[in-house]
Amino acid sequence: MSLNPSKNANPAEAPDPATAQGTSIDGAILSATQTRWVKIAIGIMTALLAIGIPVLIGRVIYLARYGANPQLTTVQSTIEPSLAATARLNLPLGAQIKSITLSGSRLAVHHGSDGGREEISILDLTTGAVLSRVELTRGR
């Protein structure tokens, strides 16, 4: 038994070509109408490729030559505020500095005294003022 439907068909059982939907060529997989639509689809896809590839290449060349954004953009740099000439942090007598951390224009100083008292002082370096003092206590 062959996979080709025209070889398997009995001529007495073959449908009348006049009553069949679309005309078919003997042994063809697609009818004449279907073949015409396939040809139209191939033509449209070929035209899209023939137009699309040169447009794509032209766009790449344009962007390479003129850049993605031809308008000039200004970049504003963030200028750090000037630091105070002198900043003072008064520590208790005998205090030892354990760590210092700088974040932007703020300085956090962790210090402890001989009596076991610990404190974190936050200093604003632009004004030289102490913004906050945080006393650290341990649970008993």
CORHU-V446854 format. One record per backbone hydrogen bond with DSSP energy under -0.5 kcal/mol. CO is the residue of the C=O (numbers start at 1). NH is the residue of the N-H. Records with the same first field share a line. If there is no record, write none. Layout:
CO=NH + NH
This chain:
3=5
4=7 + 8
5=9
10=13 + 14
16=19 + 20
20=22
23=32
25=28
31=35
32=36
33=37
34=38
35=39
36=40
37=41
38=42
39=43
40=44
41=45
42=46
43=47
44=48
45=49
46=50
47=51
48=52
49=53
51=55
52=56
53=57
54=58
55=59
56=60
57=61
58=62
59=63
60=64
61=65
62=66
63=67
74=76
75=77
77=79
78=80
89=91
92=95
96=112
99=110
101=108
103=106
105=125
106=103
107=109 + 123
108=101 + 110
109=111 + 121
110=98 + 99
111=119
112=96
113=116
117=113
118=136
119=111
120=134
121=109 + 123
122=131 + 132
123=107 + 125
124=128
125=84
128=88
129=124 + 131
132=122
133=135
134=120
135=137
136=118
